Amino acid sequence: MKFLDELADARIKEAQEAGQLDELPGAGKPLSLDDDSMVPEELRMAYRVLKNANCLPPELQDQREVESLEALLAGLDDDTAIQRRQRSEAEKRLALLRARLERRRGRGQGGLMAVERAYQERLLRRLGGDKE
């Protein structure tokens, strides 16, 4: 691995000396580094790859759709049958998305957080010597 590091450093130095790195976008400006301190270290690279590919986690996609539907509903007047039908469909979709978000966040019945909490309680009882 050390060989590859040395080779990369040598190639970078050659490019700098040849002036190939002088006109790069953002040259002379501070780097904009994302604060990923709350992301587990083993997931940071995967998150960065997804972000660079403009992919959002499902929860964020759902949240954006919720915001879009709320804006749509705020703009509908219900003057025509078409608008009433659009409102009804948007409200159904909005209810579905909100329920999905609640479930993902562990507030719905059977949410992942509830399962993890139950597992943690069982584990603590067992480690404490209590029998289930």
N, C-alpha and C positions, 0 to 999 in steps of 0.2 A: 504494500500500500504506500510505503514511503517513496518508492520509485515513481508512482503515479503523481504524487504530490509534487515531487521535485520536477517532473516533466511538465506538469501544468504551470508551475511557477516560472519555469524557463520560457515556456511559450507566451505567457502573459508579459514577461519582461521584454521579450523580443517584439511583441506587438506594441508595447508602450514606446520602446525606442524607435520603432518605425513610424510612430504617430497614428497608428490605426485605431487607437482608443480615444483620440482627442475630440472627435465630433459626435460622440455618443449622446443620445437623448438624456437629459438630466445631468449632464456633466457639470461638476462644480456645485451641485445642489445636494442638500442632505437627503439621505435615504428615507423613504417613508416605510418604516417597519410597523407591521401590525402587532398589536399587543396580544399575543397568544399565550400569556402566562396562565390563563384559566383552562387551557386545553391540555390534556395529558400529553406528556412529551412524546409518547409512542404514536399519537394521532396527528401531531402537528404537520408532518410532511404530507400526509394524506389530505388534511384540510386545506393546506396551501395549494396542492395540485388541483383539488376541486374548485377552489376559489379562482385560480388562474384560468380554469376551463369554464368559468361563469356558471358553475353548477351550485345550486343551493340545497341545503339539507331539506328534506320533506317538510319539516315543521315550519321553516321560514317560507317555503313556497306556499304552504297553506295560509300562513299569516298574511302574506301579501295578497292572496286571493280574497281573504276576509276583508281586508282594507279596500280592495277594489269593489267588492260587492256592496260594502257599506256606502261607498261613494255613489255607486249606481242607484241604490235604493233611495239615497237622499235626493237624487235628481229626478226620480220618477214622479209624475203627477197623478197617475191613475185616472186620467181623463178618458182613455179609450180601453177597449177590451184587451187590446194587445199589451198595453202598459200594465194592466191589472194582471195579465198572465205572466208578463216578465217579472213583476214584483213577486208573484207567488213562487215562481221558479227560483228566483234569486234568494228569497227567504228560506226555501227548502235547502238550497245548496249551502247557504250561510249557516243554518242550524247544523247541517252535517259536518261542515268544516270546524265549527266551534266545538262540537262533541269530539271530533278527532283530536283537536288540539288539547282539550281537557284530558282526554285519555292518555295522550303522550306525556303530558305534564304530571300525570299521576293523580289527577283529581277525580277522574272518572272511575266507575266500578271496574275492578280488575286491572287497574293501571300498573305499569311496571314499578312505580315507586312503592305502591302498596305491597307488591310481591317482594321487593327488595327489603322493605321494612319488616315484613313477616319473617323472612329468612334471617335477617340480622337478629331479631328477637329470639328465634329458635337457637341460633348459634351462640348468643350470649348466655342463654339458659343452660345450654349444654356445657359451655366452657366454665360456667359457674358451678357446675356439679348438679344442677337441677335436672330432673328427668321430665321428659315431655309427657 
